[in-house]
């Protein structure tokens, strides 16, 4: 029996949800699975932050892409993805400028006519970001089952949520550890004071208060 391509791509990602993986490794596996499902030349995962989209992970794009902030209002293709609830294809004859012009590895300063596909990601009902795919073959995504990409996007959102929750748990653990350390230090200081000789305690009390003119011996 032949396994459906979407199922083949999703099974490893579902397994990853229960594994303790660094955020970048989760995202790398996500984009790798996306390129296996829908072969293309470049993919990216971008998170919405205010008026900008920030690349969190890329595959096939210049490393310089990760340091960029794409202002949504200045990139109509990205804006169109965020305005939709379903995947969107930008065919080779689409007149809208491409945000990755000059960023696809091995293709110089100008990106020739190509095929593009993208999908919004939602987390708890709110727009979180987008997935994008670029192919230099102008007919690469012609006839692509967009529902398949929508299904993949659902698991991508679950991956993002798992990564966020893991980060929150780590932050809480660090905070608790720091709190426990401070309590332990306080307890040690208290125990140390309780075992000081009476004259030593009186001396430190007087020196702190500055109100006594002599110290009992």
Secondary structure as GFF3:
##gff-version 3
##sequence-region A 1 217
A	DSSP	alpha_helix	5	17	.	.	.	ID=ss1
A	DSSP	alpha_helix	23	37	.	.	.	ID=ss2
A	DSSP	beta_strand	42	49	.	.	.	ID=ss3
A	DSSP	beta_strand	52	59	.	.	.	ID=ss4
A	DSSP	three_ten_helix	63	67	.	.	.	ID=ss5
A	DSSP	beta_strand	69	71	.	.	.	ID=ss6
A	DSSP	three_ten_helix	72	74	.	.	.	ID=ss7
A	DSSP	alpha_helix	76	83	.	.	.	ID=ss8
A	DSSP	beta_strand	88	90	.	.	.	ID=ss9
A	DSSP	beta_strand	115	123	.	.	.	ID=ss10
A	DSSP	beta_strand	126	135	.	.	.	ID=ss11
A	DSSP	alpha_helix	146	194	.	.	.	ID=ss12
A	DSSP	alpha_helix	198	209	.	.	.	ID=ss13
###
